[in-house]
Amino acid sequence: NAGVTQTPKFRILKIGQSMTLQCTQDMNHNYMYWYRQDPGMGLKLIYYSVGAGITDKGEVPNGYNVSRSTTEDFPLRLELAAPSQTSVYFCASSYSGTSGGNEQFFGPGTRLTVL
Amino acid sequence: AQSVAQPEDQVNVAEGNPLTVKCTYSVSGNPYLFWYVQYPNRGLQFLLKYITGDNLVKGSYGFEAEFNKSQTSFHLKKPSALVSDSALYFCAVRFGRTGANNLFFGTGTRLTVIP
């Protein structure tokens, strides 16, 4: 299993440009998540999905959009890039289940710089 | 509201000595608590979790954590530190509606093990 894969690894954007960060998992997890990691700030949840066709906002959704057309893929879209979106972005996935205590599996991250 | 705090940005310990990385939490209801580790330029890796049961939880790479309900703490410990344990450690607590497994992360503690 490849686990959670993310592309690209690095990207530099100009202010106002748009891009899509790709995330794919091959573990058949229902739950998927997008986080951003800023220095000294830990990880903040941007969006999450509990299954294909279902998405919801996390703590910091402004400036982002997501879609979940398949179980495997959960792309994150930046429409009008701003310097405040310079960050490292992590995608994660986890099993669903009634226990609620399933750990998340993380991708390697995408380092995005907006200039 | 759920929250988690890691009071130390940096912990230094000599190789072979015991290590502790501190975490305190605030949640309504029963807490689901997690520890993750992040090596440079990598995604987060799951170490261990507390859902219910024994207060002492054992995890990967010889790490363990003790859940203390009265002190609302979940400190990460290891009896004998290795240089390879040097990394960024995150404590996390589950929040959000049942089943979504959303995590709220602390700001991280950088552990340096000195040879």
Chai-1 contact restraints between the chains, C-beta under 6 A:
chainA,res_idxA,chainB,res_idxB,connection_type,confidence,min_distance_angstrom,max_distance_angstrom,comment,restraint_id
A,Y31,B,N101,contact,1.0,0.0,6.0,A-B,restraint_1
A,G42,B,F105,contact,1.0,0.0,6.0,A-B,restraint_2
A,G42,B,G106,contact,1.0,0.0,6.0,A-B,restraint_3
A,G42,B,T107,contact,1.0,0.0,6.0,A-B,restraint_4
A,G42,B,G108,contact,1.0,0.0,6.0,A-B,restraint_5
A,L43,B,F105,contact,1.0,0.0,6.0,A-B,restraint_6
A,L45,B,N102,contact,1.0,0.0,6.0,A-B,restraint_7
A,Y48,B,N102,contact,1.0,0.0,6.0,A-B,restraint_8
A,V50,B,A100,contact,1.0,0.0,6.0,A-B,restraint_9
A,F90,B,G43,contact,1.0,0.0,6.0,A-B,restraint_10
A,S94,B,N101,contact,1.0,0.0,6.0,A-B,restraint_11
A,G101,B,Y32,contact,1.0,0.0,6.0,A-B,restraint_12
A,G101,B,I51,contact,1.0,0.0,6.0,A-B,restraint_13
A,N102,B,N101,contact,1.0,0.0,6.0,A-B,restraint_14
A,E103,B,F46,contact,1.0,0.0,6.0,A-B,restraint_15
A,E103,B,K49,contact,1.0,0.0,6.0,A-B,restraint_16
A,F106,B,G43,contact,1.0,0.0,6.0,A-B,restraint_17
A,F106,B,L44,contact,1.0,0.0,6.0,A-B,restraint_18
A,G107,B,G43,contact,1.0,0.0,6.0,A-B,restraint_19
A,P108,B,G43,contact,1.0,0.0,6.0,A-B,restraint_20
A,G109,B,G43,contact,1.0,0.0,6.0,A-B,restraint_21
